[in-house]
Structures are given as C-alpha cells and as structure tokens.
Amino acid sequence: MLDLYPAIDLRGGNAVRLTQGDFDRETVYDADPVAVARRFERAGATWIHVVDLDAARSGRPAHLDVLRAVRDAVGCRVQAGGGVRSAEAAATLLEAGVDRVVVGTAAVERPELVDDLAARHPGRVAVGLDARGAEVAVRGWVAGSGAGLVDLARRFDRPGVGALVVTEIGRDGTLAGPDLSQLASVLGATSAPVVASGGVGTLDDLRAVASLELRARRPAGVIVGRALYEGRFTLEEALAACRGEGAAGA
C-alpha cells in the first residue's frame, strides 16, 4: 500500500504552500499548524510530513517549538526536514520526537553526512532529492547543484537510508499531476523506498502513483499538500485512492 504523507509547510509560524518552490508565491492556509496536524490524524493519517521553509533557506531551525507541539499533539509518525545541514541539526529534530529526518542540501553538498546519519540512526534518515527535471536543486530550491537526480539516487541507495523523497519542483504546488517518468527513473535505478512529491491534484493522480511499477518496484509513499488544503478531495478519499480504491475519473 502507498503511504500518504499530508504536508505541513511552515513559514513564519503558519501552515503555507509555495508554488514551484517560489517564496514570493506563498499561500497561507492556516495560522495553527498544530490544529492542522490534529485534523490530519482524525481523518486517518499515519504519517505527517513537516517542512521548515525558513530553515531551508537559512540553514537555521526556525520552528522547533511548532514541531515539538505537533509531535506532542498527535500519534502519527512525523517526517521532518528543512535546513538539516549537520549531524547536530538532525539530532535536534530526532530529540524533538521526529521519526524520520529529511536531508536535502547537505546530502548533495556533503554526502558523507548521510552516511554518518544512516549509521547512527538507521531507517530514520531520508534523502530529499528536489529536482528541476534531471538536475537536483539546493538551498531552498533557489540554486542548481549540477548533480543528476538518478546519479544521486544511486549514491544514497544504501543500508540505513529510510527513503528517497523525490520532488519535481516544476510541479510542486501546481496541482498539475506528478512526474511519473521521473519517479520511474528513480524506481528503476534504486532499491530504497521512494516517496513521491509534487503536483498531486486529483485522486487519479494518487491512483497513478500507487499503480506505478518498474522492475517489480512501486513507490512507498506520496506527499500531498495544496490539494488537501483547497478541498480537491478529503484525506479519507486520498487514503482510499492510495489503496487503489475507486474508479478512474472519480
């Protein structure tokens, strides 16, 4: 079954969404991220994906208090990232009760950090591969890295890495549908669990991710944000779609 990760992106203390990672194209959806997390849990979520957008730009945690409050408020597992550029930053999130830490920029710039974290905290580190097409971006998606998505995915396909979180920046926050070919390229090149992110706008998009298969591998999870906040479908409907339920076009 495809795990669903409803997203809470934090900026200035609010739950927000950016369009294509652009900080100038922000929509504020809720001033109480903890209440959002509680709603997700009541609707059946077992995971919640939290991103500190301010930290993603600065490299300094900006929402530890909110993250701890979310962790204390719900029984869901929490995956969190944004600005995790050192072992100490990862440890701070883990000590705050996060179940899995996502490392993005630092994974590209210092891949040995992921090796160290995976050895210290097996299964509790994920690598965030945020790509524009074939190139992975860094530092809050504002800079290109020159590194290829599939090459990096292979680099981090190793014991102790809990997941590869693959985001197509050009689709993120657009509701235009996920980049299935991009996901397939990572699935075909690795054995690590792959979590899809970016572009989900319909229940059929979720079913498409759930049914994607290459070399007997399917995505392990999918992150959804804007579509939930704007009521394109309910979380309950999304969970059913992730199980492959419902007719196409529903």
LUMKE-993292 format. One record per residue (C-alpha): y, x, z; residue number from 1; residue in one letter. Coordinates in Angstrom, 3 decimals, always signed. Each point is the difference from the previous one (the first is absolute). Example, Ala and Ser with C-alpha at 12.3 -4.5 7.8 and 13.67 -1.06 7.14 Angstrom:
// LUMKE-993292
- c2/c1/c3/i/aa
- -4.500/+12.300/+7.800/1/a .
- +3.440/+1.370/-0.660/2/s .
//
This chain:
// LUMKE-993292
- c2/c1/c3/i/aa
- +0.000/+0.000/+0.000/1/m .
- +3.535/+1.103/-0.785/2/l .
- +2.053/+0.552/+3.175/3/d .
- +3.449/-1.582/-0.032/4/l .
- +2.912/+1.956/+1.468/5/y .
- +3.089/-2.186/+0.434/6/p .
- +2.983/+2.334/+0.062/7/a .
- +2.914/+0.370/+2.373/8/i .
- +2.582/+2.422/-1.385/9/d .
- +2.567/+0.980/+2.622/10/l .
- +3.618/+0.891/-0.637/11/r .
- +2.774/-0.300/+2.543/12/g .
- -2.350/-1.875/+2.315/13/g .
- -0.675/-2.752/-2.541/14/n .
- -3.025/-0.914/-2.099/15/a .
- +1.149/+0.644/-3.566/16/v .
- -1.291/+0.597/-3.511/17/r .
- +1.368/+2.367/-2.609/18/l .
- -0.324/-0.497/-3.737/19/t .
- -1.651/+3.015/-1.679/20/q .
- +0.765/+2.078/+3.084/21/g .
- +3.770/-0.284/-0.558/22/d .
- +1.877/-0.012/+3.314/23/f .
- +2.940/-1.691/-1.722/24/d .
- -2.241/-2.948/-0.970/25/r .
- -1.002/-1.164/+3.444/26/e .
- -0.831/-3.520/+1.150/27/t .
- -0.044/-0.706/+3.742/28/v .
- -2.718/-2.533/+0.800/29/y .
- -0.103/-0.081/+3.782/30/d .
- +1.944/+1.508/+2.890/31/a .
- -3.067/-0.147/+2.259/32/d .
- -2.842/+2.167/-1.348/33/p .
- -2.109/-0.717/+3.079/34/v .
- +0.104/-3.738/-0.701/35/a .
- -1.043/+0.762/-3.593/36/v .
- -2.996/+1.970/+1.272/37/a .
- -0.997/-2.871/+2.290/38/r .
- +0.160/-2.446/-2.922/39/r .
- -2.191/+2.267/-2.079/40/f .
- -2.570/+0.210/+2.773/41/e .
- -0.025/-3.763/+0.563/42/r .
- -0.665/-0.477/-3.711/43/a .
- -3.071/+2.229/+0.173/44/g .
- +1.180/+3.529/-0.800/45/a .
- -2.201/+2.782/+1.337/46/t .
- +2.264/+2.819/-1.244/47/w .
- +3.792/+0.325/-0.117/48/i .
- +1.719/+2.689/-2.077/49/h .
- +3.289/+1.247/+1.500/50/v .
- +2.432/+2.378/-1.716/51/v .
- +3.043/+1.602/+1.620/52/d .
- +2.279/+0.159/-3.037/53/l .
- +2.786/+1.779/+1.883/54/d .
- -2.444/+2.714/+1.051/55/a .
- -1.318/+0.280/-3.558/56/a .
- +3.453/+1.178/-1.083/57/r .
- +0.962/+2.075/+3.013/58/s .
- -3.341/+1.341/+1.213/59/g .
- +0.893/-1.150/+3.523/60/r .
- -1.629/-3.048/+1.662/61/p .
- +2.454/-2.885/+0.308/62/a .
- -2.144/-2.938/+1.134/63/h .
- -2.463/+1.254/+2.597/64/l .
- +1.127/-2.707/+2.412/65/d .
- -0.675/-2.706/-2.598/66/v .
- -3.352/+1.519/-0.882/67/l .
- -1.076/+0.074/+3.643/68/r .
- +1.137/-3.596/+0.410/69/a .
- -2.045/-1.051/-3.032/70/v .
- -3.012/+1.882/+1.314/71/r .
- +0.333/-1.699/+3.398/72/d .
- +0.499/-3.456/-1.519/73/a .
- -3.046/-0.228/-2.273/74/v .
- -3.679/+0.819/-0.019/75/g .
- +0.018/+0.933/-3.699/76/c .
- -0.603/+3.553/-1.056/77/r .
- +3.261/+1.673/-1.007/78/v .
- +0.487/+2.462/-2.842/79/q .
- +3.393/+1.691/+0.122/80/a .
- +1.956/+2.544/-1.983/81/g .
- +3.432/+1.167/-1.001/82/g .
- +1.326/+3.462/+0.751/83/g .
- -3.264/+1.432/+1.357/84/v .
- +0.648/+3.637/-0.887/85/r .
- -1.622/+1.875/+2.877/86/s .
- -3.051/-0.095/+2.238/87/a .
- +2.347/-0.883/+2.863/88/e .
- +1.419/-3.008/-1.873/89/a .
- -3.515/-1.230/-0.734/90/a .
- -1.020/+0.494/+3.621/91/a .
- +3.022/-2.014/+1.144/92/t .
- -1.093/-2.961/-2.101/93/l .
- -3.612/+0.281/+1.118/94/l .
- +1.111/+0.155/+3.628/95/e .
- +2.042/-3.154/-0.644/96/a .
- -3.302/-1.726/-0.775/97/g .
- -0.069/+0.161/-3.788/98/v .
- -3.517/-0.110/-1.400/99/d .
- +0.750/+1.909/-3.202/100/r .
- +2.937/+2.202/-0.971/101/v .
- +1.139/+0.262/-3.618/102/v .
- +1.267/+3.405/-1.127/103/v .
- +1.926/+0.041/-3.261/104/g .
- +2.631/+2.653/-0.708/105/t .
- -1.574/+2.575/+2.313/106/a .
- -3.395/-0.491/-1.617/107/a .
- +1.500/+1.030/-3.340/108/v .
- +2.137/+2.829/+1.317/109/e .
- -2.407/+1.316/+2.658/110/r .
- -3.518/-1.261/-0.747/111/p .
- -1.423/+2.152/+2.778/112/e .
- +1.641/-2.415/+2.449/113/l .
- -2.370/-2.738/-1.181/114/v .
- -2.944/+2.365/+0.384/115/d .
- +1.060/+0.694/+3.587/116/d .
- +0.574/-3.670/+0.864/117/l .
- -3.268/-1.075/-1.598/118/a .
- -1.849/+2.563/+2.107/119/a .
- +1.797/-1.004/+3.213/120/r .
- -0.005/-3.758/-0.599/121/h .
- -2.812/-0.809/-2.459/122/p .
- +0.445/-3.343/-1.705/123/g .
- +3.439/-0.519/+1.515/124/r .
- +2.081/+1.658/-2.703/125/v .
- +0.720/-1.457/-3.431/126/a .
- +1.779/+1.680/-2.885/127/v .
- +2.818/-1.944/-1.621/128/g .
- +0.099/+0.682/-3.729/129/l .
- +3.178/-1.667/-1.252/130/d .
- +0.172/+0.379/-3.747/131/a .
- +2.245/-0.745/-2.935/132/r .
- -2.674/-0.137/-2.623/133/g .
- -1.987/+3.220/+0.269/134/a .
- +2.473/+1.943/+2.183/135/e .
- +0.109/-0.272/+3.783/136/v .
- +3.443/-0.404/+1.588/137/a .
- +1.141/+1.275/+3.408/138/v .
- +2.742/-0.341/+2.625/139/r .
- +0.320/-3.744/+0.068/140/g .
- -0.873/-0.188/-3.712/141/w .
- +3.333/+1.543/-0.996/142/v .
- -1.396/+3.283/-1.369/143/a .
- -2.769/+0.894/-2.403/144/g .
- -2.598/+2.505/+1.144/145/s .
- -1.329/+1.219/-3.341/146/g .
- -3.500/-0.670/+1.343/147/a .
- -2.452/-2.287/-1.758/148/g .
- -1.424/-3.080/+1.711/149/l .
- -3.640/+0.566/-0.921/150/v .
- +0.140/+3.717/+0.794/151/d .
- +1.382/-0.720/+3.462/152/l .
- -2.495/-2.778/+0.574/153/a .
- -2.811/+2.466/-0.702/154/r .
- +1.612/+2.557/+2.315/155/r .
- -0.094/-2.431/+2.925/156/f .
- -3.422/-1.460/-0.707/157/d .
- -1.592/+1.650/+3.003/158/r .
- -1.679/-0.812/+3.328/159/p .
- +2.345/-1.308/+2.654/160/g .
- +2.484/-1.619/-2.396/161/v .
- -0.203/-3.706/+0.757/162/g .
- +1.613/-1.291/-3.177/163/a .
- +2.126/+0.766/-3.028/164/l .
- +2.916/-2.462/-0.125/165/v .
- +1.032/-0.217/-3.660/166/v .
- +3.379/-1.556/-0.806/167/t .
- +1.501/-0.507/-3.442/168/e .
- +3.712/+0.287/+0.775/169/i .
- +1.053/-1.695/-3.221/170/g .
- -1.804/-3.162/+1.088/171/r .
- +0.680/+0.064/+3.718/172/d .
- +1.974/-3.046/+1.098/173/g .
- +0.101/-1.428/-3.534/174/t .
- -2.847/-2.582/+0.179/175/l .
- -0.911/+1.188/-3.516/176/a .
- -3.647/+0.672/+0.807/177/g .
- -1.838/+3.156/+1.082/178/p .
- -0.635/+2.925/-2.316/179/d .
- -3.764/-0.406/-0.380/180/l .
- -0.402/+2.924/-2.386/181/s .
- +1.665/+2.300/+2.505/182/q .
- -2.324/-1.220/+2.744/183/l .
- -3.005/+0.414/-2.267/184/a .
- +0.948/+3.606/-0.710/185/s .
- -0.024/+0.805/+3.714/186/v .
- -3.192/-1.954/+0.649/187/l .
- -1.739/+1.882/-2.787/188/g .
- +1.102/+3.402/+1.249/189/a .
- -0.729/-0.317/+3.728/190/t .
- -2.418/-1.313/+2.595/191/s .
- +2.558/-0.703/+2.767/192/a .
- +1.012/-3.596/+0.801/193/p .
- +2.947/-1.060/-2.184/194/v .
- +2.663/-2.418/+1.239/195/v .
- +2.140/-1.521/-2.762/196/a .
- +3.720/-0.641/+0.370/197/s .
- +2.789/-1.234/-2.213/198/g .
- +0.613/-3.067/-2.137/199/g .
- -2.224/-2.719/+1.459/200/v .
- +1.644/-3.319/-0.825/201/g .
- -2.811/-2.536/-0.380/202/t .
- -3.408/-0.834/+1.378/203/l .
- -1.462/+0.995/-3.356/204/d .
- +1.485/+3.468/+0.523/205/d .
- -1.981/+0.254/+3.234/206/l .
- -3.160/-1.226/-1.705/207/r .
- +0.516/+2.570/-2.749/208/a .
- +0.213/+2.828/+2.537/209/v .
- -3.025/-1.364/+1.883/210/a .
- -2.088/-0.103/-3.188/211/s .
- +1.110/+3.373/-1.405/212/l .
- -3.016/+2.282/-0.213/213/e .
- -0.572/+3.449/-1.421/214/l .
- -3.147/+2.063/+0.464/215/r .
- -1.248/-2.460/+2.617/216/a .
- +3.216/+0.430/+2.005/217/r .
- +2.555/-2.645/+0.889/218/r .
- +3.326/+0.193/+1.860/219/p .
- -0.366/-0.162/+3.781/220/a .
- +3.265/-1.823/+0.652/221/g .
- +3.287/-1.317/-1.347/222/v .
- +3.494/-0.061/+1.495/223/i .
- +2.137/-3.113/-0.497/224/v .
- +3.607/-0.486/+0.988/225/g .
- +2.612/-1.918/-1.967/226/r .
- -2.388/-2.678/-1.295/227/a .
- -0.844/-0.982/+3.578/228/l .
- +3.605/+0.030/+1.195/229/y .
- +1.150/-2.149/-2.911/230/e .
- -2.815/-2.513/+0.353/231/g .
- -1.725/+0.673/-3.325/232/r .
- -3.203/-0.624/+1.959/233/f .
- -1.047/-0.128/+3.628/234/t .
- -1.786/+2.770/+1.814/235/l .
- -3.004/-2.303/+0.405/236/e .
- -0.105/-0.499/-3.785/237/e .
- +0.368/+3.748/-0.516/238/a .
- -2.938/+0.733/+2.281/239/l .
- -2.144/-2.457/-1.959/240/a .
- +1.031/+1.624/-3.289/241/a .
- -0.933/+3.408/+1.393/242/c .
- -3.455/-1.428/+0.604/243/r .
- -0.088/-1.022/-3.656/244/g .
- +0.315/-3.693/+0.750/245/e .
- +1.835/-2.522/-2.161/246/g .
- +0.271/-0.552/-3.730/247/a .
- +2.089/+2.157/-2.285/248/a .
- +3.432/-1.455/-0.567/249/g .
- +0.079/-1.625/+3.432/250/a .
//
